[in-house]
Amino acid sequence: MAEGRPQKKRKLRGEALTIVPLYLFTLVFVAGPLVYMVVLSFLTRAETWGVVGEFTLENYADIFQPVYLQTFWESIKLAVISTVLIAAIGYPFGYFMAKLPPKWKKRAMLLLMIPFWTSSLIRLYGWIVIFRANGVLDTALMGLHITSEPLKLLYTYPAVVVGMVYALLPFMIFSVYSSAEKLDFSLVEAARDLGASPLRAFFTVSFKLTLPGLLSGVVLTFVPSMGLFFIADILGGNKVVLVGNLIQEQLLKTHNWPFAAALSVALLLLTTLILFLYRKVSGVKDLEGLV
């Protein structure tokens, strides 16, 4: 017993030494910037540059101005539209990919991962080549006699939506795939044997069992789409302004750092609320069962 205690203490000491760097990293690079951002949001902007150490709530009060509320609304609306389209495309893709033979699963996953090897900015600039006047899309449509003149697709709202869907679609596919791969398809066959139609068997068995993957994909696509301002910059020009664009403008152009911090805190609270609702919904599903 006496010899086992020093070994146990050394083991605990070794585990503590491996955990300390993780805690230090979290405190310095995660908690530290968040605390700094929250504190900065309550300070006063200096007349020329920087901030003044005077407590104020005006930064948060300014968020409720109609122009800024409209920006938040546009960001939420774009996130909802993008997430719905991503779910409509990504769910069946991930579901049927899980049913492929192992060889084709690997090929499909490889094709989905290859774009991640290239910078997202470069891939988005490729859409400019497609959407611009007399570009690839215009040439194809006019060649098929579907349109008679170039379309003005670049720097429009639909172009931003396409960019959002393109950038975030793999996250939905992989989330649904990871859930559908664990699905026991014999349960679907059992439902069919008991008289359920293919559609009823899907919604009562397959869909409910893969719902956690769908919800995870919704979170992984909805939350980032609230702040991916560079997509709106590249494909939307100045016509589509998101909260991220507004924060960037306050930092780089007007140098109103406290207001930018207040906008960031508001966006953080909004995304935290979404994550909280996701945990509540997914927790209820896990506890009550999915069949």
C-alpha positions as CSV (number, residue, x, y, z in Angstrom):
1,M,0.0,0.0,0.0
2,A,2.8,2.4,1.0
3,E,4.6,1.7,-2.3
4,G,1.5,2.2,-4.4
5,R,0.8,5.7,-3.0
6,P,4.0,7.4,-4.5
7,Q,3.3,5.8,-7.9
8,K,-0.3,7.1,-7.8
9,K,0.9,10.6,-6.8
10,R,3.5,10.5,-9.7
11,K,0.7,9.4,-12.1
12,L,-1.6,12.3,-10.9
13,R,1.3,14.7,-11.2
14,G,2.1,13.6,-14.7
15,E,-1.6,14.0,-15.7
16,A,-1.6,17.5,-14.2
17,L,1.5,18.5,-16.2
18,T,-0.2,17.4,-19.4
19,I,-3.4,19.3,-18.6
20,V,-1.7,22.6,-17.5
21,P,-0.6,23.6,-21.1
22,L,-4.1,23.1,-22.4
23,Y,-5.5,25.3,-19.6
24,L,-2.9,28.0,-20.2
25,F,-3.6,28.0,-23.9
26,T,-7.3,28.3,-23.2
27,L,-6.8,31.2,-20.8
28,V,-4.4,33.1,-23.0
29,F,-5.9,32.6,-26.4
30,V,-9.6,32.0,-25.7
31,A,-10.7,33.5,-22.4
32,G,-8.3,36.4,-22.5
33,P,-9.5,37.9,-25.9
34,L,-13.1,37.3,-24.9
35,V,-12.6,39.2,-21.6
36,Y,-10.8,42.0,-23.4
37,M,-13.6,42.2,-25.9
38,V,-16.3,42.5,-23.3
39,V,-14.3,45.1,-21.3
40,L,-13.6,47.1,-24.4
41,S,-17.3,47.1,-25.3
42,F,-18.1,49.2,-22.2
43,L,-15.4,51.8,-22.8
44,T,-15.7,55.1,-24.5
45,R,-14.2,55.9,-27.9
46,A,-11.5,58.5,-27.9
47,E,-11.9,61.6,-30.1
48,T,-8.9,60.9,-32.3
49,W,-7.7,57.3,-31.8
50,G,-8.1,54.5,-29.3
51,V,-10.4,54.4,-26.3
52,V,-10.9,56.3,-23.0
53,G,-11.3,54.4,-19.8
54,E,-14.8,55.7,-19.1
55,F,-17.6,53.3,-18.5
56,T,-20.6,53.7,-20.9
57,L,-23.6,51.7,-22.2
58,E,-23.9,53.8,-25.4
59,N,-22.2,51.2,-27.5
60,Y,-24.9,48.7,-26.7
61,A,-27.6,51.3,-27.0
62,D,-26.4,52.2,-30.5
63,I,-27.0,48.6,-31.6
64,F,-30.7,49.2,-31.3
65,Q,-30.6,51.9,-34.0
66,P,-32.8,50.8,-37.0
67,V,-29.8,50.6,-39.4
68,Y,-27.9,48.2,-37.2
69,L,-30.9,46.1,-36.3
70,Q,-31.6,45.8,-40.0
71,T,-28.0,44.5,-40.5
72,F,-28.6,41.9,-37.8
73,W,-31.9,40.9,-39.4
74,E,-30.2,40.6,-42.9
75,S,-27.5,38.4,-41.3
76,I,-30.1,36.1,-39.7
77,K,-32.2,36.0,-42.9
78,L,-29.2,35.1,-45.0
79,A,-28.2,32.4,-42.4
80,V,-31.7,30.9,-42.4
81,I,-31.9,30.8,-46.2
82,S,-28.4,29.3,-46.6
83,T,-29.0,26.7,-43.8
84,V,-32.3,25.6,-45.4
85,L,-30.7,25.2,-48.8
86,I,-27.7,23.4,-47.3
87,A,-29.9,21.0,-45.4
88,A,-32.0,20.3,-48.5
89,I,-28.9,19.4,-50.4
90,G,-26.6,18.1,-47.8
91,Y,-29.0,15.7,-45.9
92,P,-29.9,13.4,-48.9
93,F,-26.3,13.6,-50.0
94,G,-24.9,12.5,-46.6
95,Y,-27.7,9.9,-46.1
96,F,-27.2,8.1,-49.4
97,M,-23.4,8.4,-49.1
98,A,-23.6,6.3,-46.0
99,K,-25.4,3.6,-48.0
100,L,-22.6,3.4,-50.6
101,P,-20.2,0.5,-50.7
102,P,-17.0,1.1,-48.7
103,K,-14.9,1.8,-51.9
104,W,-17.3,4.5,-53.1
105,K,-17.6,6.0,-49.6
106,K,-13.9,6.7,-49.6
107,R,-14.1,8.2,-53.1
108,A,-17.0,10.4,-52.2
109,M,-15.3,11.6,-49.0
110,L,-12.1,12.3,-50.9
111,L,-14.0,14.4,-53.4
112,L,-15.6,16.4,-50.6
113,M,-12.3,16.9,-48.8
114,I,-10.2,18.0,-51.8
115,P,-11.7,21.6,-51.9
116,F,-10.5,22.0,-48.3
117,W,-6.9,21.7,-49.6
118,T,-7.3,25.0,-51.4
119,S,-7.9,28.4,-49.8
120,S,-11.6,29.3,-49.5
121,L,-10.8,32.8,-50.9
122,I,-9.3,31.2,-54.1
123,R,-12.4,29.0,-54.5
124,L,-14.7,31.9,-54.0
125,Y,-12.8,33.9,-56.7
126,G,-13.6,31.0,-59.0
127,W,-17.3,31.8,-58.6
128,I,-16.5,35.3,-59.9
129,V,-15.3,33.7,-63.1
130,I,-18.6,31.8,-63.3
131,F,-21.0,34.6,-62.3
132,R,-19.4,37.6,-64.1
133,A,-21.0,39.0,-67.3
134,N,-20.1,36.8,-70.3
135,G,-18.5,34.4,-67.9
136,V,-18.8,30.6,-67.9
137,L,-22.5,30.5,-66.8
138,D,-23.5,33.2,-69.3
139,T,-21.7,31.5,-72.1
140,A,-23.3,28.1,-71.3
141,L,-26.8,29.6,-71.0
142,M,-26.6,31.6,-74.2
143,G,-25.1,28.6,-76.0
144,L,-28.1,26.5,-75.0
145,H,-30.4,29.4,-76.1
146,I,-31.9,29.7,-72.6
147,T,-30.9,33.4,-72.3
148,S,-30.3,35.9,-75.1
149,E,-28.2,38.4,-73.1
150,P,-25.7,38.2,-70.2
151,L,-27.2,37.9,-66.7
152,K,-26.2,40.2,-63.9
153,L,-25.5,37.6,-61.3
154,L,-22.3,38.8,-59.8
155,Y,-22.6,41.2,-56.8
156,T,-26.2,40.1,-56.1
157,Y,-27.9,38.5,-53.1
158,P,-28.3,35.1,-54.9
159,A,-24.6,35.1,-55.6
160,V,-23.9,35.5,-51.8
161,V,-26.3,32.7,-51.0
162,V,-24.6,30.4,-53.5
163,G,-21.2,31.3,-52.0
164,M,-22.6,30.5,-48.5
165,V,-24.0,27.1,-49.6
166,Y,-20.8,26.2,-51.4
167,A,-18.5,27.1,-48.5
168,L,-20.6,25.4,-45.8
169,L,-22.2,22.4,-47.5
170,P,-19.5,19.9,-46.6
171,F,-20.1,20.5,-42.9
172,M,-23.7,19.4,-43.3
173,I,-22.8,16.4,-45.5
174,F,-20.2,15.1,-43.0
175,S,-22.6,15.6,-40.0
176,V,-25.4,13.7,-41.6
177,Y,-23.0,11.0,-42.9
178,S,-21.6,10.4,-39.5
179,S,-25.1,9.9,-38.1
180,A,-26.4,7.9,-41.0
181,E,-23.4,5.5,-41.0
182,K,-24.3,4.4,-37.5
183,L,-27.9,3.7,-38.6
184,D,-29.0,0.1,-38.5
185,F,-30.9,-0.2,-41.8
186,S,-32.4,-3.5,-40.7
187,L,-34.8,-1.3,-38.6
188,V,-36.0,0.3,-41.8
189,E,-36.5,-3.2,-43.3
190,A,-38.4,-4.2,-40.2
191,A,-40.7,-1.2,-40.6
192,R,-41.3,-2.2,-44.2
193,D,-42.1,-5.8,-43.2
194,L,-44.7,-4.4,-40.7
195,G,-46.5,-2.7,-43.5
196,A,-45.0,0.8,-43.5
197,S,-44.6,2.5,-46.9
198,P,-41.1,3.6,-47.9
199,L,-41.9,7.2,-47.1
200,R,-43.4,6.4,-43.7
201,A,-40.5,4.0,-42.9
202,F,-38.1,6.8,-43.7
203,F,-39.7,9.5,-41.6
204,T,-40.5,7.2,-38.6
205,V,-37.1,5.4,-38.5
206,S,-34.4,6.8,-40.7
207,F,-35.1,10.5,-40.3
208,K,-35.6,10.3,-36.6
209,L,-32.4,8.3,-36.0
210,T,-30.3,10.7,-38.2
211,L,-31.9,13.8,-36.8
212,P,-29.0,14.5,-34.4
213,G,-26.6,14.6,-37.4
214,L,-29.0,17.0,-39.1
215,L,-29.2,19.3,-36.1
216,S,-25.4,19.2,-35.7
217,G,-25.1,20.2,-39.4
218,V,-27.6,23.1,-38.9
219,V,-25.5,24.5,-36.0
220,L,-22.2,24.1,-38.0
221,T,-23.7,26.0,-40.9
222,F,-26.0,28.5,-39.3
223,V,-23.6,29.9,-36.8
224,P,-20.6,30.5,-39.2
225,S,-22.9,32.0,-41.9
226,M,-23.7,34.8,-39.4
227,G,-20.1,36.1,-39.6
228,L,-18.6,35.0,-43.0
229,F,-18.4,38.6,-44.2
230,F,-15.7,37.9,-46.7
231,I,-18.2,35.9,-48.8
232,A,-20.5,39.0,-48.9
233,D,-17.5,41.2,-49.8
234,I,-16.3,39.0,-52.7
235,L,-19.6,37.9,-54.2
236,G,-22.0,40.7,-53.0
237,G,-19.8,43.8,-53.3
238,N,-21.3,46.6,-51.1
239,K,-24.9,45.4,-51.8
240,V,-25.0,42.8,-49.0
241,V,-23.9,44.0,-45.6
242,L,-23.7,41.5,-42.7
243,V,-22.8,41.9,-39.1
244,G,-19.2,40.8,-39.9
245,N,-19.0,43.6,-42.5
246,L,-20.2,46.1,-40.0
247,I,-17.6,45.0,-37.4
248,Q,-14.9,45.2,-40.0
249,E,-15.9,48.7,-41.0
250,Q,-16.0,49.9,-37.4
251,L,-12.4,48.5,-36.8
252,L,-10.7,49.5,-40.1
253,K,-12.5,52.6,-41.3
254,T,-14.2,54.5,-38.4
255,H,-11.8,53.0,-35.8
256,N,-14.7,52.8,-33.3
257,W,-13.3,49.8,-31.4
258,P,-15.7,49.9,-28.5
259,F,-18.7,49.7,-30.8
260,A,-17.1,46.9,-32.8
261,A,-16.6,45.0,-29.6
262,A,-20.2,45.6,-28.6
263,L,-21.4,44.3,-32.0
264,S,-19.1,41.2,-31.5
265,V,-20.5,40.6,-28.0
266,A,-24.0,40.8,-29.4
267,L,-23.2,38.4,-32.2
268,L,-21.6,36.1,-29.6
269,L,-24.6,36.1,-27.4
270,L,-26.9,35.4,-30.4
271,T,-24.8,32.4,-31.5
272,T,-24.6,31.2,-27.9
273,L,-28.4,31.3,-27.7
274,I,-28.6,29.2,-30.9
275,L,-26.2,26.6,-29.4
276,F,-28.2,26.5,-26.2
277,L,-31.4,25.9,-28.1
278,Y,-29.7,23.1,-30.0
279,R,-28.5,21.4,-26.9
280,K,-32.0,21.6,-25.4
281,V,-33.6,20.2,-28.6
282,S,-31.0,17.5,-29.1
283,G,-31.1,16.6,-25.4
284,V,-34.8,16.0,-25.5
285,K,-34.5,13.9,-28.6
286,D,-31.8,11.7,-27.0
287,L,-33.7,11.2,-23.8
288,E,-37.1,10.4,-25.3
289,G,-35.9,8.2,-28.1
290,L,-36.1,8.6,-31.8
291,V,-38.4,5.8,-32.8
